[in-house]
């Protein structure tokens, strides 16, 4: 590919997100986002026993990313020495 053409394509690709990003309002972005809630078992690491449940919520552009964010949120809510395991979507 000639150098001049590749520079033109790269500059066009970089310009498009700037134009689209400025045109979208906060209300439009919130309608395009996915929301997920999960319930996970709170597991004590020392003896690997479940001692309760923890809930997490997440929001992202796609459903799998929203679920991953919710799992991360749930894992951040458990204390030291515990972890969230066997999460299921609600």
Secondary structure, DSSP 8 states (H G I E B T S, - for coil): --HHHHHHHHHHHHHHHHHHHHH--HHHHHHH-EEEEEEEEEEETTTTEEEEEEEEEEEESSHHHHHHHHHHHHHHHS-TTEEEEEEEE-
